[in-house]
Amino acid sequence: HEPLAYIIGERAFMRNNFKVTPATLVPRPETELLVESLVKAAPMLCADGAVKALDIGTGSGAIIVSLLDYLPAAVGVGVDISNEALAVAAAIGVDKRVAFRQSDLFSNVPVEKKFDIIVSNPPYIPAADIATLAQDVQQEPRTALDGGADGLDFYRRICAEAAEHLAEDGLLAFEIGIDQSEAVQKLCLEHGFAKPAVRMDYAGIPRMIFA
């Protein structure tokens, strides 16, 4: 039941192949929709697309690298608590515009550094549900899957701290799990984020929140 991506050592995402190992989550097509939405939103945040982006829990680097790949004037930072994951992340074609940094969410991100976009595909599987996942998915890092008792632990932490690191008119973007849309929107509103919007995935399931 080893994931195919681990066997061949890479996974296609957007227009690049990203190195993956058992230290990283395997990037998925639904997450491409998250990147596409941010690419479309960037000109509304900065007219020339020169946004500053922060990717929380960057793993293989697929989100932040793909975002900068499609936004040639943008710069970004990808953070992850796992040094093993950061050793895998590669700045494909955007080497001079992205930095990878070990950090427990915002712990190693300077408060004075403001971002136009903060994006995260955090662990969001309720802990008790992990044993019910497909056996190949269970081979992926538990730290990238386990979102606590209700799957919302990381959304709570990110929402509570994101405002300190976000530009005044910046955008907070999440990938979410099934049946988490209302709860994550509520968290965004409770922490001062306006107008949370939802986007569906290919199966018509609420999968992304933008606030």
Salt bridges, closest charged atoms under 4 A:
ASP69 OD2 - ARG15 NE 2.84
ASP104 OD1 - ARG157 NH2 3.09
GLU140 OE2 - ARG28 NH2 2.48
ASP146 OD2 - ARG142 NE 3.30
ASP150 OD2 - ARG156 NH2 2.43
ASP153 OD1 - ARG156 NH1 3.27
ASP201 OD2 - ARG207 NE 3.04
